[in-house]
Each structure stands twice: as structure tokens, then as C-alpha cells.
């Protein structure tokens, strides 16, 4: 476990305090804001998310993150928190866990996504974590106890990080408990109180988004049973989300108030799940897994299994095998951007640039709003040596998404060896829109010293430096 991943876990663990009674849907305004403002929550969550991003703890995959933010966006559409936007991301960790950080940053481990058996189960976890943020549990915890002073919280995080660096996960947990000065019984009691509230509100979000709320108690119960009978990674989730038979029973009874919703898993869920599975397995493990699953019929969806096998075959550079498996997947599934993207990846592995360009353009005709295919279009142009074509595509996409860091990073890569002014400006914009203000300032300052006569670009750089000077000073002060 990295220090950055642990930091997110510690932030979640600092929610554990003595129980407080709240109404069914409490008025969260005055007490929460007096303790921790929404601006504070945004800053804390953003800094923790940035640390994880810089450490490489977050899965850098456009298709995966697009899907998580799509389903998360549907779940959080009814949340009313001024100035808070939700960001859902996948954590590169095989443990079964998920967490909510201040400011709407919701992380879900690869291991948990793979442990779900339906899209409803995934929605139940994301809805639950969304409710933690929406109910402002961190601010309410801070209001309930002076033990969460910023200085003590900072000291606890640093001590826990040092314990993790020494290789002692249990030691880090002990540091958190000692730092907060709380007994184990009080931690669990308070945790269960807030977990129940997150269950209740999360179910509301699930229902509004069209999911069957019964998926929530069913998933928790299955994890609990699996942990009871085998020593597996479900223990991580059960530690951070204490599940009791009483809590499961309450959730099951509450679910009776909602209509049953028979909903088939989306292709997005099925394909993202297998893409991640193929990524975390070795090539040999992946080949054995998918061949056995297809041979025995052990799968949620046959087409998705063929897609996973195609991903494994591509990693093995078995082009013929990848094409054959992809053809099987396409015969079993409706047309989808991820299937088109895999076709492009196969042609790219062959370095057949006309075929790759044809495949991505055909995909964009069918799915013109697919951001992953749009980025692939740029990547194919770059890989084939068509730098001017790539710059033209980037300019077109920036007119639609001027705040997309992925576009600026590709732009910077095209200027790296031939135009320092535009290289540093593009990289500065990438950092800026990732809310990494100090590195952004450094890049814009380098751009301001680089040669070049673009008056408009230099004016925008100077304006950005003035803005960043204020933002960096504010961050240091806080």
C-alpha cells in the first residue's frame, strides 16, 4: 500500500467517533459549515486525490473513468452541495474496498469492482459512498469532537504514513486509533451509525438512478459470508464498512419500501469489468481464466468473456487470436465504443496505420461523442507520424473540451522537442486543469522565459501566472 493510498484511507478512518443522534434527513448547514466549510472539504479532497494521482495509484484509463463518472453522475444527480462536483475514479489496488473523500472524490478499488456480480451491486457501493459526501459526514464528525483539530489530524496522517512506509499496515491502523484517542468500541459504534445513514441515503440515489436497491444488502451479505468462510480480501471492505447482521436486516427491510427493478447489466459495466480483470492478471493467468470460463460457461456474459480474452491475446501479441476473440465478442454484444477501441488497438499493434485510422474513424461515425475514441484518433495520428493532423485534431477537441488535461498532455508531447514556449504552456494547462497548481506555476514560468512571438499565447500565460500566484499562496497558507 502506498503512502498516498493510505492517506485516503486515513481520511476515511478519521470519521470514526462516538455516536450522535440525527434526524432522518438532517439539516447539515450550520453545524457542518462551522466545523468544516465546503471550500475546506474541496481543498482537502483535491489535495488527497492529487497525491494519489501523482503516485500512480489511480487507474489511467479513459474508458474506465468515463464509465465510473457516468454511473456516478447518475447517482449524484440529486445531490445539492453548492460548489461540490463529484469525481469518481478507479484505484489500482486488488483489495476489495472503496472510500469517499471530502469534496466529492469517490474511489473504488479494482478488486471491489471485480467482486461485484452485477451493475446494481457496483451502484450500491458508489451510492453508499456518494451519500457519505452528500451527508457531510466528515464535517459532522469534526463538529462532534474536538479531537479532529487540523493539527492532530495532520499529525495522525503523517504518523500513519510513516507506519505504512515501514511496512506495517496494522501499525498504521494503531496509530490512527491512538491519534484520535478513541476506543475500538466507540469507533465501531459511530461507524455503524453513519454507515446506516449512508445505506439509507444511498438507496435513494440508487432508486432515482434506476437501480434495484436490493443489490445493496445482497452485496454486503455476500461479502460478509465470503469473509467468514475464507481468508480473502473482503476483510478490507468490512473493516472500513463494518457490516452486521442487524445492519443487513435493516437494509433488507428498508428495501421493501422500493419497487423491484429488473435491470440488465449494461455493456459498459460488463466490458469495463473484464478490461480491468485482464489488466491485473498475468498473460498466463488471463489465458487460463478466460479459456476455463468459456469452456465451463462460468460467466455473467459470454460476449464480455470473449472481449477479456481478446485483451489477453493482444497483450501476448497474438494478433490472429485477438481478432478471432474480438469477432466472437462482437457477435454476442451490441456495438460499443470499447469494442471499436479494441479493434483500433489491434491494428495499432500491427502498425497498420491506414487500418487503424479507418477503424477509429468508423467508430467515431457510430459513436461521435466517445471521448476514448476521440483520444484514440489523436493517438493514431501521433503514432503514424502525422503531427500536424494530430495538432489539428487536438485544436478541434479543445474547442469542445477546453478543460481536458489529456488533450493538453498530448499537445505538449508534440511540442516537446521543437517549441519550448508551447510545450511548457500546454503542460502547464494540463497541470492546471488537474488542479496541481504548484507544478502548473512552474511550467508557466518556464513558458514565460522561452523564446517565441505569439502575443495571444504570452498574454494568456501572464494571466494564468497571476491567477496561479494567488492559488498557490492560498494553498500554502491553508
Beta strands, then each sheet from edge to edge (+ up, - down):
strand 1: 87-91
strand 2: 98-101
strand 3: 105-109
sheet 1: 1+ 3+ 2-
end
